[in-house]
Amino acid sequence: QVQLVESGGGLVQPGGSLRLSCAASGSLFRLYVMGWYRQAPGNQRELVAAVTEGGFKNYAESVKGRFTISRDNAKNTVYLQMNSLKPEDTAVYYCHSAGTSGASWGQGIQVTVSS
């Protein structure tokens, strides 16, 4: 069982930046992929960005050039640096991992982009 705890969300003005963090604990033998999803009211949950343990990264088209995902394998932590935020980035952001212990989700953290 893997537990994921997110931090770093909040309210930011359009054009601003936030950095999300997600720390994994528990049965961490191998975490093949760590990533971030988001869900806005009335929408389905969608992939934002993911990174493999080898460093391969994948981004949603809507965030390319603005968001950067990174991970620290020694700390079992994944980060999402979000720049040039837009109101349409407003959502609950969920950390996700997939590894030898199966798939896990964090509880979610609110990101609100508004003036």
C-alpha positions as CSV (number, residue, x, y, z in Angstrom):
1,Q,0.0,0.0,0.0
2,V,1.3,3.4,-1.0
3,Q,0.2,6.6,0.6
4,L,0.4,9.9,-1.3
5,V,0.2,13.3,0.4
6,E,-0.1,16.5,-1.7
7,S,0.9,20.0,-0.7
8,G,1.3,23.4,-2.2
9,G,-2.1,24.3,-3.6
10,G,-4.0,27.5,-3.1
11,L,-5.3,30.6,-4.7
12,V,-3.2,32.5,-7.2
13,Q,-3.9,35.3,-9.7
14,P,-3.8,34.6,-13.5
15,G,-0.2,34.6,-14.7
16,G,1.1,33.5,-11.3
17,S,2.9,30.3,-10.3
18,L,2.4,27.5,-7.8
19,R,4.5,24.4,-7.0
20,L,2.7,21.2,-6.0
21,S,4.5,18.5,-4.1
22,C,3.5,14.9,-3.5
23,A,5.3,12.6,-1.1
24,A,4.9,8.9,-1.2
25,S,5.2,6.6,1.8
26,G,4.5,2.9,2.6
27,S,5.3,0.0,0.3
28,L,7.6,1.8,-2.1
29,F,9.6,-1.0,-3.6
30,R,9.3,0.5,-7.1
31,L,7.2,3.4,-8.3
32,Y,7.3,3.1,-12.1
33,V,5.3,6.2,-12.8
34,M,4.3,9.3,-10.7
35,G,2.1,12.0,-12.0
36,W,-0.6,14.6,-11.6
37,Y,-4.2,14.5,-12.7
38,R,-6.8,17.2,-12.3
39,Q,-10.6,17.4,-12.2
40,A,-12.6,20.6,-12.6
41,P,-16.3,20.7,-11.6
42,G,-18.4,19.0,-14.2
43,N,-15.4,17.6,-16.0
44,Q,-13.7,14.2,-16.0
45,R,-10.4,13.7,-14.3
46,E,-7.6,14.3,-16.8
47,L,-3.9,13.7,-16.9
48,V,-1.8,16.8,-16.5
49,A,1.7,15.3,-16.4
50,A,3.6,12.1,-15.6
51,V,7.2,11.1,-15.2
52,T,8.7,7.6,-15.1
53,E,11.4,6.5,-12.7
54,G,13.8,6.8,-15.7
55,G,12.8,10.4,-16.2
56,F,10.6,10.2,-19.3
57,K,7.9,12.9,-19.1
58,N,4.5,13.3,-20.6
59,Y,2.3,16.4,-20.6
60,A,-1.2,17.3,-21.5
61,E,-1.2,19.6,-24.6
62,S,-2.9,22.3,-22.5
63,V,0.0,22.7,-20.1
64,K,3.0,22.2,-22.3
65,G,5.4,25.0,-22.0
66,R,3.8,26.2,-18.7
67,F,4.1,23.2,-16.3
68,T,7.1,21.2,-15.4
69,I,7.0,17.8,-13.7
70,S,10.0,16.4,-11.8
71,R,10.7,13.7,-9.3
72,D,13.2,13.0,-6.6
73,N,13.5,9.2,-6.5
74,A,15.6,9.3,-3.3
75,K,12.8,11.2,-1.5
76,N,9.9,9.4,-3.3
77,T,8.5,12.8,-4.2
78,V,7.1,14.3,-7.3
79,Y,6.7,18.0,-8.0
80,L,4.6,20.0,-10.5
81,Q,5.9,23.5,-11.2
82,M,3.0,25.5,-12.6
83,N,3.7,28.8,-14.3
84,S,1.6,31.3,-16.3
85,L,-1.5,29.9,-14.6
86,K,-4.8,30.5,-16.3
87,P,-8.4,30.4,-14.8
88,E,-9.0,27.2,-16.7
89,D,-6.3,25.5,-14.7
90,T,-8.6,25.8,-11.7
91,A,-9.3,22.2,-10.5
92,V,-8.6,19.7,-7.8
93,Y,-5.2,18.2,-8.5
94,Y,-4.5,14.6,-7.6
95,C,-1.2,12.8,-7.3
96,H,-1.0,9.4,-8.8
97,S,1.5,6.6,-8.6
98,A,1.8,3.2,-10.2
99,G,4.3,0.6,-9.2
100,T,4.9,-2.8,-7.7
101,S,2.3,-2.2,-5.1
102,G,-0.3,-1.2,-7.6
103,A,-1.9,2.2,-8.3
104,S,-2.5,4.8,-5.7
105,W,-4.2,8.2,-5.5
106,G,-3.7,11.2,-3.2
107,Q,-6.7,12.9,-1.6
108,G,-6.5,15.9,-3.9
109,I,-5.6,19.5,-3.5
110,Q,-7.4,22.6,-4.7
111,V,-5.8,25.0,-7.1
112,T,-7.8,28.1,-7.9
113,V,-6.7,30.7,-10.4
114,S,-8.7,33.9,-10.1
115,S,-8.3,37.6,-9.8
